Amino acid sequence: MSFETDFAAAVTSREVAGRLDEHDPLASSRGGFALPEGCIYLDGNSLGPPPRGALERAREVIEIEWGGDLIGAWNGRSWIDLPSRVGHKIARLVGAKPEEVIVADSTSINLAKLLGAALAMRPGRAKIVATPDDFPSDLYMMRAAAESHGRRLVLSTDPRASLDEDTAILVMTHVHYRTGELRDLAALTRAAHAVGALVLFDLAHSAGALPVELNAADVDLAVGCGYKFLNGGPGAPAFLFVAERHHATAANPLPGWLGHAEPFAFAPTYEPAPGVRRFLCGTPPVLSLAALEVGVDSMLAAPIARLREKSMALGNLLLERVRGRCAEFGVEPACPLEAERRGSQVSFRHPAAYAVVQALIERGVIGDFRPPDVMRFGLAPLYLRYVDIWDAAEALREVLATRGWDQPRFARRGVVT
Ligand SMILES: *Cc1c(COP(=O)(O)O)cnc(C)c1O
């Protein structure tokens, strides 16, 4: 704690923050993103901003590949290989072998596919173990999988205590979407394996944000998101991981034709493709995959340990500034204070969190609200500066001190929050 506090406390002025930016080894990567002028973007964990290369790549795919080659581009431009090719690149970000990761569908659908596969691999075990406040889509999918397979969903704030010989699988997010709490992949996996259960981790808030070592932790299955820290664009496809040792036995419960060993044999019966490719269902979204590849490439260009180091420093600084400047207005941390126990986000509680976030957005500081009372700020070290953190905390103080949030227009909720 002391180093962190000392570091953040030493940033005593905007000028000091500016000097940190001057010496930041990641400073030049900011120019690779198309961010609107005057905007402090603390929402890269909900929707990453466009890498500059994405626009050019999308134009090339539409005009030259689609427009020029038409259907011939599936072979000629290797569109058909995109799910594997981008999967191989994501594998490097999550500590997996290239052939263990593929890009497909949404995170929710990938979770459903892997849950179905896992339950079939552990027949006769009744329990899916998870935590009660995990990401809702994950909980819905787990409940549905339990019901359709005649199993039980057991929710526990201490999931390790619920693991036993009757457990088929433990399912958790690696970083909690609201609190930012970082879970110990290796320890949870060991605990599950000790009773013969499988593990499935959701990496939506960790892939591209911090080092993830799936194989070192001996993880069985994982899913992750393409449009958050991987900057793949709105609705970018997600990815999934199946450890190589399960490739022979993991079956896709949604056996679509592109997961077939020979899709273009048009055989009337299903024969799974070898390896993780069997978890494809239908035709891949080529435009989105092409954009996602640019996003993933921009992540691979920066050493992940350096990203993590800066993200921890940004988080410590935001916590320190907000605690110092905003505590008197009832703002309290809603995330772990120690950087090692946090993902790449910081969150705070305030009774008027929704309106406060809206008022901040109007001032160009974009974060998001998560019910019931949480303000969440994502910290993407590729394009955020220390001065942005300084300015964001000052903007928050101003909104609170002037009660600038207390206006009817900030109370109206859009469909997407
Ligand atoms: C964002 C997120 C998802 C999103 O799933 P989609 O189906 O791709 O929209 C799933 N799980 C977690 C933990 C998330 O944060």
PDBQT file of the ligand as one rigid body, heavy atoms in Angstrom, charges set to zero:
ROOT
HETATM    1  C1  LIG A 501     -19.502  -7.193 -21.288  1.00  0.00    +0.000 C 
HETATM    2  C2  LIG A 501     -19.652  -8.527 -20.672  1.00  0.00    +0.000 A 
HETATM    3  C3  LIG A 501     -20.297  -9.548 -21.341  1.00  0.00    +0.000 A 
HETATM    4  C4  LIG A 501     -20.901  -9.186 -22.667  1.00  0.00    +0.000 C 
HETATM    5  O1  LIG A 501     -21.427 -10.209 -23.344  1.00  0.00    +0.000 OA
HETATM    6  P1  LIG A 501     -21.943 -10.040 -24.835  1.00  0.00    +0.000 P 
HETATM    7  O2  LIG A 501     -22.775 -11.243 -24.960  1.00  0.00    +0.000 OA
HETATM    8  O3  LIG A 501     -20.726 -10.095 -25.716  1.00  0.00    +0.000 OA
HETATM    9  O4  LIG A 501     -22.680  -8.764 -24.961  1.00  0.00    +0.000 OA
HETATM   10  C5  LIG A 501     -20.361 -10.793 -20.751  1.00  0.00    +0.000 A 
HETATM   11  N1  LIG A 501     -19.798 -11.010 -19.543  1.00  0.00    +0.000 NA
HETATM   12  C6  LIG A 501     -19.177 -10.022 -18.857  1.00  0.00    +0.000 A 
HETATM   13  C7  LIG A 501     -18.553 -10.295 -17.527  1.00  0.00    +0.000 C 
HETATM   14  C8  LIG A 501     -19.101  -8.757 -19.413  1.00  0.00    +0.000 A 
HETATM   15  O5  LIG A 501     -18.513  -7.775 -18.744  1.00  0.00    +0.000 OA
ENDROOT
TORSDOF 0
